[in-house]
């Protein structure tokens, strides 16, 4: 079951930090999955590989804010609408 995100600014900072702790391949996969599910064209892997890891992490953070969904308990935040890619934060 999915919940709408409702956390404090400190919680958002934890999500931001967790995004920046991820590997490039995970970030690129998450962005591509989000684009596929939303039928967004032009998100090929090659163009994403040209971006810095920081830029990719910031983008994923913005996608989490856009998706606005988390698992029950609020410790895994969805990047894509179906929840295939998630950012975990510690309890």
PAKEVO-663520 format. One record per atom (N, C-alpha, C, O, CB): x, y, z negated; residue in three letters; residue number from 1. Coordinates in nm, 4 decimals, always signed. Glycine has a CB too. Example, Ala and Ser with C-alpha at 12.3 -4.5 7.8 and 13.67 -1.06 7.14 Angstrom:
2
- +1.3190	-0.5690	-0.7800	ALA	1
- +1.2300	-0.4500	-0.7800	ALA	1
- +1.3200	-0.3300	-0.7800	ALA	1
- +1.4236	-0.3319	-0.8465	ALA	1
- +1.1308	-0.4473	-0.9046	ALA	1
- +1.2850	-0.2250	-0.7080	SER	2
- +1.3670	-0.1060	-0.7140	SER	2
- +1.2900	+0.0030	-0.7870	SER	2
- +1.3409	+0.1138	-0.8039	SER	2
- +1.4084	-0.0598	-0.5725	SER	2
This chain:
91
- +0.0848	-0.1173	+0.0000	UNK	1
- +0.0000	+0.0000	+0.0000	UNK	1
- +0.0897	+0.1241	+0.0000	UNK	1
- +0.1929	+0.1274	-0.0671	UNK	1
- -0.0967	-0.0005	-0.1227	UNK	1
- +0.0502	+0.2230	+0.0739	UNK	2
- +0.1289	+0.3455	+0.0857	UNK	2
- +0.0623	+0.4596	+0.0099	UNK	2
- -0.0600	+0.4663	-0.0027	UNK	2
- +0.1476	+0.3837	+0.2334	UNK	2
- +0.1457	+0.5472	-0.0393	UNK	3
- +0.0995	+0.6655	-0.1117	UNK	3
- +0.1489	+0.7902	-0.0402	UNK	3
- +0.2466	+0.7862	+0.0345	UNK	3
- +0.1486	+0.6637	-0.2590	UNK	3
- +0.0809	+0.8992	-0.0638	UNK	4
- +0.1290	+1.0292	-0.0192	UNK	4
- +0.2382	+1.0742	-0.1172	UNK	4
- +0.2288	+1.0487	-0.2373	UNK	4
- +0.0114	+1.1345	-0.0111	UNK	4
- +0.3393	+1.1396	-0.0664	UNK	5
- +0.4505	+1.1837	-0.1496	UNK	5
- +0.4057	+1.2990	-0.2391	UNK	5
- +0.3470	+1.3966	-0.1924	UNK	5
- +0.5709	+1.2261	-0.0622	UNK	5
- +0.4343	+1.2859	-0.3669	UNK	6
- +0.4041	+1.3915	-0.4636	UNK	6
- +0.5136	+1.3889	-0.5700	UNK	6
- +0.5018	+1.3203	-0.6715	UNK	6
- +0.2607	+1.3725	-0.5279	UNK	6
- +0.6201	+1.4649	-0.5448	UNK	7
- +0.7344	+1.4637	-0.6358	UNK	7
- +0.7825	+1.6051	-0.6643	UNK	7
- +0.7393	+1.7018	-0.6015	UNK	7
- +0.8483	+1.3801	-0.5776	UNK	7
- +0.8722	+1.6139	-0.7599	UNK	8
- +0.9292	+1.7418	-0.8011	UNK	8
- +1.0396	+1.7847	-0.7037	UNK	8
- +1.0838	+1.7044	-0.6216	UNK	8
- +0.9847	+1.7324	-0.9452	UNK	8
- +1.0837	+1.9088	-0.7122	UNK	9
- +1.1979	+1.9517	-0.6313	UNK	9
- +1.3235	+1.8674	-0.6580	UNK	9
- +1.4042	+1.8453	-0.5677	UNK	9
- +1.2280	+2.0987	-0.6583	UNK	9
- +1.3392	+1.8212	-0.7806	UNK	10
- +1.4538	+1.7347	-0.8125	UNK	10
- +1.4428	+1.6019	-0.7381	UNK	10
- +1.5434	+1.5461	-0.6942	UNK	10
- +1.4626	+1.7098	-0.9651	UNK	10
- +1.3205	+1.5518	-0.7243	UNK	11
- +1.2979	+1.4291	-0.6484	UNK	11
- +1.3319	+1.4468	-0.5016	UNK	11
- +1.3912	+1.3585	-0.4395	UNK	11
- +1.1538	+1.3843	-0.6627	UNK	11
- +1.2940	+1.5618	-0.4462	UNK	12
- +1.3302	+1.5893	-0.3071	UNK	12
- +1.4815	+1.5962	-0.2906	UNK	12
- +1.5350	+1.5550	-0.1877	UNK	12
- +1.2659	+1.7204	-0.2598	UNK	12
- +1.5501	+1.6481	-0.3912	UNK	13
- +1.6965	+1.6540	-0.3846	UNK	13
- +1.7552	+1.5124	-0.3846	UNK	13
- +1.8540	+1.4865	-0.3158	UNK	13
- +1.7534	+1.7361	-0.5034	UNK	13
- +1.6954	+1.4215	-0.4610	UNK	14
- +1.7401	+1.2813	-0.4614	UNK	14
- +1.7216	+1.2184	-0.3231	UNK	14
- +1.8082	+1.1449	-0.2757	UNK	14
- +1.6622	+1.1998	-0.5679	UNK	14
- +1.6093	+1.2476	-0.2595	UNK	15
- +1.5851	+1.1950	-0.1249	UNK	15
- +1.6870	+1.2528	-0.0275	UNK	15
- +1.7422	+1.1806	+0.0556	UNK	15
- +1.4410	+1.2275	-0.0781	UNK	15
- +1.7117	+1.3828	-0.0377	UNK	16
- +1.8100	+1.4489	+0.0487	UNK	16
- +1.9475	+1.3829	+0.0337	UNK	16
- +2.0143	+1.3533	+0.1327	UNK	16
- +1.8189	+1.6000	+0.0150	UNK	16
- +1.9880	+1.3606	-0.0901	UNK	17
- +2.1176	+1.2967	-0.1152	UNK	17
- +2.1204	+1.1545	-0.0615	UNK	17
- +2.2210	+1.1112	-0.0052	UNK	17
- +2.1488	+1.2963	-0.2648	UNK	17
- +2.0098	+1.0811	-0.0789	UNK	18
- +2.0033	+0.9435	-0.0298	UNK	18
- +2.0124	+0.9391	+0.1227	UNK	18
- +2.0724	+0.8472	+0.1782	UNK	18
- +1.8736	+0.8761	-0.0769	UNK	18
- +1.9544	+1.0360	+0.1899	UNK	19
- +1.9651	+1.0435	+0.3361	UNK	19
- +2.1105	+1.0614	+0.3780	UNK	19
- +2.1559	+1.0002	+0.4747	UNK	19
- +1.8791	+1.1595	+0.3914	UNK	19
- +2.1828	+1.1448	+0.3053	UNK	20
- +2.3221	+1.1712	+0.3390	UNK	20
- +2.4157	+1.0574	+0.2991	UNK	20
- +2.5327	+1.0574	+0.3375	UNK	20
- +2.3670	+1.2986	+0.2730	UNK	20
- +2.3663	+0.9618	+0.2235	UNK	21
- +2.4460	+0.8440	+0.1870	UNK	21
- +2.4317	+0.7304	+0.2883	UNK	21
- +2.5030	+0.6304	+0.2794	UNK	21
- +2.4053	+0.7945	+0.0490	UNK	21
- +2.3405	+0.7449	+0.3843	UNK	22
- +2.3148	+0.6385	+0.4817	UNK	22
- +2.4189	+0.6387	+0.5930	UNK	22
- +2.4844	+0.7395	+0.6195	UNK	22
- +2.1747	+0.6537	+0.5414	UNK	22
- +2.4323	+0.5226	+0.6575	UNK	23
- +2.5245	+0.5088	+0.7703	UNK	23
- +2.4604	+0.5645	+0.8975	UNK	23
- +2.3381	+0.5692	+0.9108	UNK	23
- +2.5648	+0.3605	+0.7904	UNK	23
- +2.5456	+0.6059	+0.9894	UNK	24
- +2.4997	+0.6638	+1.1161	UNK	24
- +2.4057	+0.5702	+1.1910	UNK	24
- +2.3039	+0.6143	+1.2443	UNK	24
- +2.6189	+0.6979	+1.2044	UNK	24
- +2.4386	+0.4420	+1.1954	UNK	25
- +2.3564	+0.3480	+1.2709	UNK	25
- +2.2147	+0.3406	+1.2135	UNK	25
- +2.1179	+0.3315	+1.2889	UNK	25
- +2.4211	+0.2087	+1.2708	UNK	25
- +2.2022	+0.3444	+1.0818	UNK	26
- +2.0702	+0.3443	+1.0184	UNK	26
- +1.9944	+0.4717	+1.0548	UNK	26
- +1.8769	+0.4655	+1.0910	UNK	26
- +2.0832	+0.3312	+0.8646	UNK	26
- +2.0598	+0.5860	+1.0457	UNK	27
- +1.9958	+0.7141	+1.0736	UNK	27
- +1.9476	+0.7207	+1.2191	UNK	27
- +1.8360	+0.7649	+1.2463	UNK	27
- +2.0931	+0.8296	+1.0443	UNK	27
- +2.0323	+0.6768	+1.3113	UNK	28
- +1.9959	+0.6783	+1.4525	UNK	28
- +1.8792	+0.5831	+1.4780	UNK	28
- +1.7856	+0.6173	+1.5503	UNK	28
- +2.1170	+0.6399	+1.5401	UNK	28
- +1.8847	+0.4649	+1.4193	UNK	29
- +1.7750	+0.3698	+1.4353	UNK	29
- +1.6439	+0.4246	+1.3824	UNK	29
- +1.5392	+0.4053	+1.4441	UNK	29
- +1.8078	+0.2401	+1.3652	UNK	29
- +1.6484	+0.4925	+1.2694	UNK	30
- +1.5276	+0.5492	+1.2091	UNK	30
- +1.4694	+0.6603	+1.2968	UNK	30
- +1.3479	+0.6671	+1.3157	UNK	30
- +1.5584	+0.6035	+1.0685	UNK	30
- +1.5545	+0.7462	+1.3498	UNK	31
- +1.5074	+0.8549	+1.4363	UNK	31
- +1.4452	+0.7977	+1.5635	UNK	31
- +1.3405	+0.8443	+1.6083	UNK	31
- +1.6236	+0.9512	+1.4717	UNK	31
- +1.5091	+0.6979	+1.6207	UNK	32
- +1.4567	+0.6365	+1.7424	UNK	32
- +1.3234	+0.5673	+1.7164	UNK	32
- +1.2321	+0.5757	+1.7985	UNK	32
- +1.5574	+0.5365	+1.7991	UNK	32
- +1.3117	+0.4989	+1.6027	UNK	33
- +1.1862	+0.4325	+1.5687	UNK	33
- +1.0738	+0.5334	+1.5493	UNK	33
- +0.9620	+0.5119	+1.5960	UNK	33
- +1.2032	+0.3482	+1.4427	UNK	33
- +1.1027	+0.6424	+1.4812	UNK	34
- +1.0032	+0.7478	+1.4618	UNK	34
- +0.9577	+0.8027	+1.5969	UNK	34
- +0.8384	+0.8232	+1.6190	UNK	34
- +1.0604	+0.8614	+1.3739	UNK	34
- +1.0522	+0.8263	+1.6862	UNK	35
- +1.0192	+0.8789	+1.8191	UNK	35
- +0.9356	+0.7785	+1.8981	UNK	35
- +0.8404	+0.8174	+1.9659	UNK	35
- +1.1475	+0.9135	+1.8969	UNK	35
- +0.9697	+0.6509	+1.8902	UNK	36
- +0.8951	+0.5481	+1.9617	UNK	36
- +0.7506	+0.5406	+1.9126	UNK	36
- +0.6573	+0.5350	+1.9928	UNK	36
- +0.9633	+0.4122	+1.9455	UNK	36
- +0.7330	+0.5405	+1.7812	UNK	37
- +0.5984	+0.5305	+1.7261	UNK	37
- +0.5128	+0.6526	+1.7580	UNK	37
- +0.3907	+0.6418	+1.7693	UNK	37
- +0.6055	+0.5114	+1.5768	UNK	37
- +0.5757	+0.7669	+1.7723	UNK	38
- +0.5033	+0.8899	+1.8032	UNK	38
- +0.5042	+0.9230	+1.9522	UNK	38
- +0.4592	+1.0299	+1.9936	UNK	38
- +0.5626	+1.0049	+1.7257	UNK	38
- +0.5565	+0.8287	+2.0328	UNK	39
- +0.5614	+0.8441	+2.1785	UNK	39
- +0.6309	+0.9734	+2.2215	UNK	39
- +0.5836	+1.0451	+2.3097	UNK	39
- +0.4207	+0.8408	+2.2354	UNK	39
- +0.7442	+1.0010	+2.1569	UNK	40
- +0.8249	+1.1178	+2.1899	UNK	40
- +0.9327	+1.0741	+2.2881	UNK	40
- +1.0078	+0.9804	+2.2610	UNK	40
- +0.8877	+1.1824	+2.0617	UNK	40
- +0.9401	+1.1408	+2.4000	UNK	41
- +1.0421	+1.1078	+2.5002	UNK	41
- +1.1713	+1.1842	+2.4721	UNK	41
- +1.1710	+1.2863	+2.4035	UNK	41
- +0.9910	+1.1398	+2.6426	UNK	41
- +1.2814	+1.1328	+2.5265	UNK	42
- +1.4066	+1.2062	+2.5208	UNK	42
- +1.4901	+1.1813	+2.3967	UNK	42
- +1.5789	+1.2611	+2.3666	UNK	42
- +1.3786	+1.3493	+2.5308	UNK	42
- +1.4655	+1.0749	+2.3245	UNK	43
- +1.5454	+1.0436	+2.2056	UNK	43
- +1.6328	+0.9216	+2.2329	UNK	43
- +1.6314	+0.8247	+2.1570	UNK	43
- +1.4541	+1.0186	+2.0825	UNK	43
- +1.7078	+0.9274	+2.3407	UNK	44
- +1.7929	+0.8145	+2.3757	UNK	44
- +1.9076	+0.8027	+2.2761	UNK	44
- +1.9469	+0.9004	+2.2123	UNK	44
- +1.8473	+0.8296	+2.5191	UNK	44
- +1.9592	+0.6840	+2.2643	UNK	45
- +2.0685	+0.6590	+2.1711	UNK	45
- +2.1920	+0.7395	+2.2009	UNK	45
- +2.2622	+0.7824	+2.1093	UNK	45
- +2.1033	+0.5151	+2.1713	UNK	45
- +2.2200	+0.7610	+2.3297	UNK	46
- +2.3431	+0.8314	+2.3650	UNK	46
- +2.3418	+0.9760	+2.3173	UNK	46
- +2.4433	+1.0250	+2.2677	UNK	46
- +2.3643	+0.8272	+2.5151	UNK	46
- +2.2319	+1.0435	+2.3308	UNK	47
- +2.2280	+1.1828	+2.2868	UNK	47
- +2.2369	+1.1922	+2.1348	UNK	47
- +2.2944	+1.2876	+2.0824	UNK	47
- +2.0999	+1.2512	+2.3367	UNK	47
- +2.1813	+1.0954	+2.0637	UNK	48
- +2.1879	+1.0965	+1.9174	UNK	48
- +2.3302	+1.0710	+1.8678	UNK	48
- +2.3704	+1.1252	+1.7649	UNK	48
- +2.0927	+0.9914	+1.8593	UNK	48
- +2.4065	+0.9891	+1.9402	UNK	49
- +2.5431	+0.9588	+1.8984	UNK	49
- +2.6345	+1.0810	+1.9058	UNK	49
- +2.7416	+1.0816	+1.8451	UNK	49
- +2.5998	+0.8475	+1.9840	UNK	49
- +2.5939	+1.1832	+1.9787	UNK	50
- +2.6746	+1.3045	+1.9892	UNK	50
- +2.6588	+1.3952	+1.8668	UNK	50
- +2.7416	+1.4833	+1.8434	UNK	50
- +2.6368	+1.3810	+2.1150	UNK	50
- +2.5521	+1.3732	+1.7888	UNK	51
- +2.5263	+1.4570	+1.6710	UNK	51
- +2.6113	+1.4121	+1.5523	UNK	51
- +2.6489	+1.2953	+1.5417	UNK	51
- +2.3769	+1.4528	+1.6336	UNK	51
- +2.6404	+1.5062	+1.4641	UNK	52
- +2.7162	+1.4727	+1.3437	UNK	52
- +2.6287	+1.3920	+1.2483	UNK	52
- +2.5060	+1.3954	+1.2574	UNK	52
- +2.7687	+1.6008	+1.2742	UNK	52
- +2.6919	+1.3206	+1.1581	UNK	53
- +2.6187	+1.2426	+1.0586	UNK	53
- +2.5346	+1.3340	+0.9704	UNK	53
- +2.4226	+1.2987	+0.9335	UNK	53
- +2.7156	+1.1600	+0.9725	UNK	53
- +2.5869	+1.4493	+0.9370	UNK	54
- +2.5118	+1.5445	+0.8545	UNK	54
- +2.3846	+1.5904	+0.9263	UNK	54
- +2.2784	+1.6007	+0.8649	UNK	54
- +2.5997	+1.6662	+0.8193	UNK	54
- +2.3961	+1.6176	+1.0550	UNK	55
- +2.2796	+1.6594	+1.1339	UNK	55
- +2.1754	+1.5481	+1.1385	UNK	55
- +2.0560	+1.5739	+1.1235	UNK	55
- +2.3220	+1.6987	+1.2773	UNK	55
- +2.2200	+1.4249	+1.1591	UNK	56
- +2.1280	+1.3110	+1.1612	UNK	56
- +2.0580	+1.2940	+1.0263	UNK	56
- +1.9376	+1.2691	+1.0213	UNK	56
- +2.2033	+1.1823	+1.1980	UNK	56
- +2.1333	+1.3075	+0.9176	UNK	57
- +2.0756	+1.2938	+0.7835	UNK	57
- +1.9732	+1.4039	+0.7563	UNK	57
- +1.8680	+1.3781	+0.6977	UNK	57
- +2.1863	+1.2974	+0.6768	UNK	57
- +2.0034	+1.5250	+0.7983	UNK	58
- +1.9081	+1.6350	+0.7817	UNK	58
- +1.7808	+1.6091	+0.8620	UNK	58
- +1.6704	+1.6379	+0.8158	UNK	58
- +1.9718	+1.7685	+0.8249	UNK	58
- +1.7969	+1.5552	+0.9804	UNK	59
- +1.6827	+1.5244	+1.0654	UNK	59
- +1.5952	+1.4182	+0.9993	UNK	59
- +1.4729	+1.4316	+0.9956	UNK	59
- +1.7295	+1.4770	+1.2044	UNK	59
- +1.6576	+1.3129	+0.9471	UNK	60
- +1.5822	+1.2072	+0.8785	UNK	60
- +1.5083	+1.2645	+0.7579	UNK	60
- +1.3935	+1.2280	+0.7327	UNK	60
- +1.6764	+1.0928	+0.8342	UNK	60
- +1.5724	+1.3526	+0.6843	UNK	61
- +1.5077	+1.4174	+0.5701	UNK	61
- +1.3816	+1.4930	+0.6149	UNK	61
- +1.2782	+1.4870	+0.5484	UNK	61
- +1.6064	+1.5141	+0.5000	UNK	61
- +1.3910	+1.5630	+0.7265	UNK	62
- +1.2753	+1.6348	+0.7800	UNK	62
- +1.1654	+1.5387	+0.8240	UNK	62
- +1.0469	+1.5683	+0.8084	UNK	62
- +1.3175	+1.7230	+0.8974	UNK	62
- +1.2044	+1.4236	+0.8791	UNK	63
- +1.1046	+1.3245	+0.9192	UNK	63
- +1.0317	+1.2674	+0.7979	UNK	63
- +0.9117	+1.2408	+0.8050	UNK	63
- +1.1708	+1.2114	+0.9987	UNK	63
- +1.1021	+1.2485	+0.6875	UNK	64
- +1.0378	+1.2017	+0.5643	UNK	64
- +0.9357	+1.3040	+0.5176	UNK	64
- +0.8256	+1.2674	+0.4763	UNK	64
- +1.1428	+1.1756	+0.4534	UNK	64
- +0.9707	+1.4308	+0.5235	UNK	65
- +0.8766	+1.5356	+0.4850	UNK	65
- +0.7555	+1.5351	+0.5779	UNK	65
- +0.6427	+1.5554	+0.5329	UNK	65
- +0.9452	+1.6735	+0.4871	UNK	65
- +0.7780	+1.5124	+0.7056	UNK	66
- +0.6692	+1.5093	+0.8036	UNK	66
- +0.5787	+1.3883	+0.7821	UNK	66
- +0.4562	+1.4007	+0.7852	UNK	66
- +0.7260	+1.5078	+0.9460	UNK	66
- +0.6382	+1.2724	+0.7605	UNK	67
- +0.5619	+1.1495	+0.7412	UNK	67
- +0.4843	+1.1537	+0.6101	UNK	67
- +0.3701	+1.1082	+0.6042	UNK	67
- +0.6550	+1.0278	+0.7436	UNK	67
- +0.5455	+1.2079	+0.5052	UNK	68
- +0.4807	+1.2302	+0.3760	UNK	68
- +0.4187	+1.1029	+0.3179	UNK	68
- +0.3061	+1.1052	+0.2683	UNK	68
- +0.3741	+1.3363	+0.3902	UNK	68
- +0.4937	+0.9910	+0.3243	UNK	69
- +0.4439	+0.8632	+0.2754	UNK	69
- +0.5545	+0.7900	+0.2010	UNK	69
- +0.6718	+0.7992	+0.2371	UNK	69
- +0.3904	+0.7770	+0.3916	UNK	69
- +0.5155	+0.7165	+0.0953	UNK	70
- +0.6105	+0.6352	+0.0204	UNK	70
- +0.5433	+0.5055	-0.0221	UNK	70
- +0.4210	+0.4934	-0.0153	UNK	70
- +0.6645	+0.7120	-0.1028	UNK	70
- +0.6232	+0.4083	-0.0661	UNK	71
- +0.5706	+0.2839	-0.1212	UNK	71
- +0.5071	+0.3106	-0.2569	UNK	71
- +0.5308	+0.4149	-0.3180	UNK	71
- +0.6821	+0.1775	-0.1333	UNK	71
- +0.4263	+0.2159	-0.3038	UNK	72
- +0.3719	+0.2246	-0.4394	UNK	72
- +0.4860	+0.2453	-0.5376	UNK	72
- +0.5890	+0.1788	-0.5275	UNK	72
- +0.2907	+0.0971	-0.4757	UNK	72
- +0.4693	+0.3339	-0.6294	UNK	73
- +0.5736	+0.3633	-0.7265	UNK	73
- +0.6618	+0.4789	-0.6863	UNK	73
- +0.7236	+0.5420	-0.7720	UNK	73
- +0.6575	+0.2432	-0.7483	UNK	73
- +0.6691	+0.5080	-0.5588	UNK	74
- +0.7419	+0.6244	-0.5114	UNK	74
- +0.8924	+0.6121	-0.5094	UNK	74
- +0.9620	+0.7113	-0.5311	UNK	74
- +0.7067	+0.7379	-0.5928	UNK	74
- +0.9455	+0.4928	-0.4838	UNK	75
- +1.0907	+0.4782	-0.4825	UNK	75
- +1.1485	+0.4447	-0.3453	UNK	75
- +1.2700	+0.4302	-0.3314	UNK	75
- +1.1305	+0.3723	-0.5794	UNK	75
- +1.0624	+0.4324	-0.2433	UNK	76
- +1.1067	+0.4084	-0.1060	UNK	76
- +1.0241	+0.4998	-0.0163	UNK	76
- +0.9019	+0.4867	-0.0085	UNK	76
- +1.0909	+0.2562	-0.0645	UNK	76
- +1.0915	+0.5922	+0.0513	UNK	77
- +1.0250	+0.6963	+0.1294	UNK	77
- +1.0342	+0.6655	+0.2778	UNK	77
- +1.1420	+0.6383	+0.3306	UNK	77
- +1.0862	+0.8337	+0.0999	UNK	77
- +0.9201	+0.6703	+0.3439	UNK	78
- +0.9075	+0.6294	+0.4835	UNK	78
- +0.9607	+0.7366	+0.5776	UNK	78
- +0.9302	+0.8551	+0.5641	UNK	78
- +0.7620	+0.5983	+0.5168	UNK	78
- +1.0413	+0.6913	+0.6735	UNK	79
- +1.0924	+0.7805	+0.7763	UNK	79
- +0.9980	+0.7800	+0.8965	UNK	79
- +0.9675	+0.8848	+0.9534	UNK	79
- +1.2354	+0.7392	+0.8185	UNK	79
- +0.9531	+0.6623	+0.9337	UNK	80
- +0.8611	+0.6478	+1.0464	UNK	80
- +0.7198	+0.6204	+0.9946	UNK	80
- +0.7036	+0.5755	+0.8811	UNK	80
- +0.9077	+0.5339	+1.1412	UNK	80
- +0.6181	+0.6467	+1.0759	UNK	81
- +0.4796	+0.6334	+1.0292	UNK	81
- +0.4392	+0.4932	+0.9818	UNK	81
- +0.3516	+0.4808	+0.8962	UNK	81
- +0.3883	+0.6743	+1.1384	UNK	81
- +0.5004	+0.3888	+1.0351	UNK	82
- +0.4639	+0.2528	+0.9959	UNK	82
- +0.5481	+0.1994	+0.8808	UNK	82
- +0.5197	+0.0914	+0.8292	UNK	82
- +0.4766	+0.1606	+1.1140	UNK	82
- +0.6496	+0.2718	+0.8402	UNK	83
- +0.7309	+0.2311	+0.7266	UNK	83
- +0.8340	+0.1239	+0.7558	UNK	83
- +0.8728	+0.0500	+0.6653	UNK	83
- +0.6434	+0.1839	+0.6199	UNK	83
- +0.8792	+0.1134	+0.8795	UNK	84
- +0.9842	+0.0174	+0.9128	UNK	84
- +1.1196	+0.0625	+0.8579	UNK	84
- +1.2013	-0.0200	+0.8168	UNK	84
- +0.9926	-0.0016	+1.0648	UNK	84
- +1.1424	+0.1927	+0.8576	UNK	85
- +1.2656	+0.2493	+0.8027	UNK	85
- +1.2290	+0.3309	+0.6797	UNK	85
- +1.1401	+0.4160	+0.6839	UNK	85
- +1.3410	+0.3375	+0.9088	UNK	85
- +1.2990	+0.3037	+0.5702	UNK	86
- +1.2699	+0.3715	+0.4439	UNK	86
- +1.3996	+0.4125	+0.3762	UNK	86
- +1.5030	+0.3477	+0.3918	UNK	86
- +1.1867	+0.2809	+0.3507	UNK	86
- +1.3922	+0.5209	+0.3010	UNK	87
- +1.5046	+0.5673	+0.2203	UNK	87
- +1.4726	+0.5349	+0.0751	UNK	87
- +1.3751	+0.5861	+0.0202	UNK	87
- +1.5312	+0.7213	+0.2404	UNK	87
- +1.5541	+0.4502	+0.0123	UNK	88
- +1.5300	+0.4200	-0.1289	UNK	88
- +1.5988	+0.5209	-0.2207	UNK	88
- +1.7064	+0.5720	-0.1896	UNK	88
- +1.5783	+0.2787	-0.1616	UNK	88
- +1.5359	+0.5480	-0.3322	UNK	89
- +1.6032	+0.6236	-0.4390	UNK	89
- +1.5940	+0.5399	-0.5645	UNK	89
- +1.5030	+0.4583	-0.5793	UNK	89
- +1.5390	+0.7666	-0.4606	UNK	89
- +1.6881	+0.5600	-0.6546	UNK	90
- +1.6923	+0.4796	-0.7757	UNK	90
- +1.5844	+0.5250	-0.8733	UNK	90
- +1.5474	+0.6423	-0.8787	UNK	90
- +1.8309	+0.4880	-0.8411	UNK	90
- +1.5357	+0.4289	-0.9496	UNK	91
- +1.4320	+0.4571	-1.0491	UNK	91
- +1.4876	+0.5326	-1.1654	UNK	91
- +1.4142	+0.5649	-1.2589	UNK	91
- +1.3676	+0.3296	-1.0975	UNK	91
